[in-house]
């Protein structure tokens, strides 16, 4: 047999030559918009406009770093039908990033925001970039309905397809809603309706307490209708819009299952995440570049992991992803002070905690996606932004953010606060 070996161009640093070793990546700044509810305050704001606001703010927080100093922009977004070419590039340009700086979009469904961060880390580690803005943006409210009209309609009606459902919330292999995969997890791993409602109620209660105590103040950027010329005193949204204050287990018990109607169905709107809008961004740098520029360092990116699982049980994706990330970091679950797990559904969150034997007192300390919402392309970045800020607030040395991913995958990123000797 004949084989063709394709050799890629050798990796070189920006300054020329090959990198001596894998470079250390640090997190310089991190911010997010409030999460808007479906058809709520942010419903008319395109995803790239929300993303642009976050890009501007992470640069401002990095000692007013010039947009020209950024090497590239990587943003996650899932629902791009009708959004125009490369919404990441749109966000970058709107934020004032020079046209010479490239930007690209990542779609790994619910893991898109974290995958954007991993892509940025890899570019920095190999020496091709020094400063990268990564994050995620999503407007689920603006996802259009699609009508296939390429072939002439000679007679009869045509049905519009909801891009929100087909591109974001439906498994491509089984054509089942993501909620059905949560039902699958609940049954396989023995997660009861009571377990799910208890978990969901706690998420709501923690988010309510966090909002009342202003625990999100360092990570939030009030969201405006425009990224250019908007009045900062009159934002559309200052706080997360989705949490339901006063949630009780009794109230959650009254809700009917949403995705299956048989007697064993347990997954409801109340113990599931929401349909939401929002954006988040992080500025990542090589440790050397951050030191040279005197940039603040929030945390060190220690490791990351990705893995695949059965699509019908996609909610379990964080289990192998977290294990892989922790193994690369040389940590065990007991070494991690805070976990941010994207709560797609209470069923999968409970099962993941059980499989990994996680201490729930260290999980989603300010509530999770069941309460805060789940703008799918943004959520991975959102949980990492929250993790970094809550680690600093609580002086928690080590943290891990992870998400399940439609189609049967998981992704995780580990952070560590800098020590006094760093």
N, C-alpha and C positions, 0 to 999 in steps of 0.2 A: 504493500500500500504506500502511496505517496502522501506525504504530509507537508503542509505549508506552515511555517512558523512566522507569525507576524510579530515583529519586535517594535514596541512602542518607543518613542523618543525618551531618552533618559530624563528622569526628574531632576530639575535644577532649581536652586533657590532663586529668589528674585534678584539677588546680588550676583548670581552666576555661580556655577559649580554645583556639585551634588551636596545634599545635606549630610553632615557628619553623623547625625543620629535623629531619631524621631523627636520632634520638638514638642515641648510642653505647651499646652493650650490653656489660657486663662479666660475667665469671664469678666469683662470689664464693666458692663452695664446691662440692665435688663428692665423692660417695661412692657406693660400691656394696656390695652383699652379696657374699660368695663365691658362685660359680656352683655349684649342686648338680647332680649327675648325675641322669638319669632314674630315678625311683623310689628316689632316694638319701636323703640326710640331710634335705633340705627337702621331701620328697614330700608331706607332710601339711600343709604351711604354705601357706595361700591367698596368691595373688599380692598382694592388697591389704595383707596383714599384712607382707610383705616390703617393699612400697613405703612403708608407714607408718614403718617403722624407718629407712629412708633419708631420708624427709622430716624426721623429728625430728633426725637427725644433721646434715644440711646446715644446719639452723637453729642447732644448737649450735655448729657450727664457724664460723658467721657471728656471732661475739661473742654467742652466746645470743640471737639475734634472736627477738623475740616472734612466735609464730604469728599474732597479730592484725595484724602489719605486712605479711603476705603479701597480695598483691592477687588472685592466682589460682593454681590448681594445674592443670598439664597433664601427663598421664601416658599413655604408650603401653601398649597391651595388645592382643594379637591373639585369644587364646582366652578368650572371655568366656561361653560357654555354661554355664549353671548357676552363674555367679559372682555373680549378683545385679545389681541396677541399678547402673550407672555405678561400676565398681570404683575409678575415680580419686577419686570423691567419698568412697567408703568408706575409702580409704587416707588421704585428707586429714583426715577427721573422726577416724579412729583415731589419727592423729598429733597431734591437738590443735588442728588448724586450726579457727578459729571457723566456726560454721554460716553466718555472713554472707559468707564467702569462697567464691566459686564454684570448681568443679573440673570438668574434662571429660576425656573419654577420646579418644585418637587411635588409629586402626587404619590404619597404612600398612605392614602386615606387618613384614618385617625392618627397615624404616626407621622404625618407629613411634617409637622412643625419640629418634632424631634429629629426626623431624618434630615431636615435642612441643617440643623445644628451639627449632626454627625458629618455631613458633607463638608461643612465649614471647617470642622476640626481636622478632617483628613487633608484638606487643602493646606492648612497651617502646619500640620505635623510633617508633611512631606516637603515643606518649604516653598510651595508655589504661591502662597499668600501670607501676609503678615496680619492684616486686619480684615475681618469679614463680618458683615451684618447678616444674621440668620434669624429666621422666625417663621411665622405663619399668619395667614389672613383668610377670612371667610365671611361671605354674606349669604347665608342660607335663605334669607328672606328674598334675595334677588335672583335666586336660581329660577331660570325660565322653564316654561313648558315647551316641548319640542314637537314639531309637526313635520313628518317626513313627506315632502312634496316633490322630490326629485323626479319621480315618474308622474305623468299627468293623471289627475284625478278625473276619470271619465264618468264615474257615476257613484253616488252614495256618499256617506260621511267618512271622515277620517278622525281618528282619535289622537289627541295630544298626549304626549308622554311627559311626565313630571321629571325633569332632570335631577331634582333633589332626591327623588326616590331611586331612579335607575342608576345614577352615577355615584350616589352617596350612601344610601341606606339599604340597598338590596344586594345580597350575596350573588356574585356573578356566576357561581357554579350551581347553586341550587335554585336560584331565583326566589329565595325566601328573604323576608325582611330580617334585618339584624336582630330584631326582638325575638325571632324564632330561634336564633342561635343561642340567645340568653336562656330561653326555655330549655334547650338541649343541655346547656351547662347545668342548669338547676337540677334537672333530672339525673344526669350522670353523676354529679358530685353531691347530691342529697341536700341541696340548698332549699330550705322551706320558704313558704310565703312569709312566715313570721320572721325568719332570718333576714329576708330582703327588706321588709318594711322597717325592721329595727335599724338596719344599716342605713337606709334612706333617710329615716327620721333623724338619726345622729348627724348625717351629712348636712341636712337642712339646719339643724340646731347649731352646729359648729359654724356654719356660714353666717347665720343670724348673729351669733355672738361676735364673730370676727368683724362684721359690718358695724355693729353697735359700738365695738371697741376700737374701730378705725385701724384694724390690723393690716389692711390692704393698702394703706395710704402711700407707702414707699414704692409699691409696684404699679399703681394705677396712674394712667394719664387720661384725664377727661377727654371724651371723644367729641369731635366737632363734625359739622356737616361737610367741611372742606379742609383740605390740608394746606390751602393757600389763602391768606388774608382773612381767616375766620377770627372772630372775637373770642379770645381765651376766657373771657369772663362769662360767656354764655354758651357753654358746651351743650350738646344734646344729651349727654349722659355722663354722670360723675361716679356713679356706683353701679355695681353689677345689678342687673334688672331682673334676673331670673329667680333668685332665692324666694322661697315662700316662708315668711316669718310666721311663727306660731304653729308650725307643722307638728302634728302628733301622730303617734302610731295608730291611734283609733281612727283618725281621719284617713290615713293611708289604707287601713283595712277595708274601708268602705268602697274603694275603687275596684272596678272590674278589670280582669285581664285584658290587655290590649291586642295581643298578637295571636293568641290561640284561645279557643272558646271551650275546650274540653274541661272536664272536672279537675284535671291535674294542673291546669294553667295557673301560673303564679306571677308573671311579669306584667306590671301595670305602668301607666304613665307616671305614677308617683314613685316607683322604685327604678325608674329609668332616667337617663340623662335627657336633655332637651334638644330642641332645634334652635340654633342660636347664631348670632353675628358677633364678630370681634377680631382683634389682631394682637399680636405680640412680637417683640423683636429683642434680640440680644446682640451685643457687640463682643466678638471673640477675637483674641489676639495671641500671638506667640508670647511667651513669658519674656523673651528678650526684647521684643518690640514694646511691650507694655512698660518694662523697666526703662527703656531708652527714652520713651516719651513721658515718663512720670504719670502714667495712667493709673487710676484706681483699680484694684483687683478685688472683685467680689468673691470669687471662688476659682478653684482649679478644676478643670475637666480631667477626671482620673481615668475613666473608661466608658465604653459603650458596648451594647450587645444587641443583636437582632436574631430572630429565629422564626421558624414556621411551625404551624400546628394544623390540625384538620380544620378546614373552613367551617364546617358545621359547629365547631366548638371554638370559634375564633377568639372568644373572650379569655381563653386560657393562654393566649400568646405571651403575656407578660412573664409567665412562669419560666420558660426556658430563656427568654431574653434577659430577665433579671439575673438568673443563675450565671449566664455567660458574662454579663457585665461585672458581676461581683467576683467571679473567678479571675477575670483579667485584672481587677483591682487588688486581688489578694484579700478580699473581705468575705465575711459571712453575713447573713441577714442580721445577726446580733450586733455586728459592728456599725450598722447604719442607724443614725440617730433620727432621721426623718425620711419617710417615703411619701412621694406624691404619685398616686396611682390614678390614672384617668378612669373615672367611674362611668363607663359606658352604660352599665347596668349593675344594679346591686348584686344580682345573681353571680355574675362573673367576678366582681370585686371580692365578694365573700369567699368564693371558691379559690381565687388566687391567694388570698390571705391564708386560707386553710392549707393549701398545698405547700406554701413557702414557710408556714408557721410564723407569720408576721405578727408583731405586737401592734394591735390596732391603735393603741395609745400614741403611736408614732406615725400613724397613717393619716394623711390629709387633715392636718390639724386645724385648718380653717375651712373645712368642708371640701367637697369635690364636685365633679361635673353634674351629679344628680341635683345639687343645689345651685351651683354657679352656672351651669350650662356647658354645652359641647359644640362650639363652632368648629366643625371637624378638621379643617385644614390648619386651624390656629391652635387647637387644644394641646398638642404636644409641646409647642413653644410656651403656651400659657402655663402648663404645670411646671415647666422648668424655671420660668420667671418666678412663679410663686415659691417654688422650692428654694431658690437662691435667696430670696428676700426673707423667707421664714427661717431659714438656717441662720442668717445673720441676726435676725431679731431674737432668736432663742439661743444663740451661740452654740448651735448644733454643728458639730465638726463635720459629719459625713451625711450625705443625702443621696437618694436615688429617685429618679423620675421614670415612670414607665407607662406604656399604653398598649392596649390590645388593638388589633388592626383587622378590618374587614378583609375577607379572603383567607384568613387564617395565618396571622403573623403577630409578632410582638416586637417592641423596641424599648430599650432602657438606656439611660445615661446616668453616670455617677459623678457627683461633685464633692469637693472637699474644701473647707474654708482654709485660707492661708494661715500658717502658724506665725507666731510672733517673730520667728527667725527667718521667715521667707522674705 
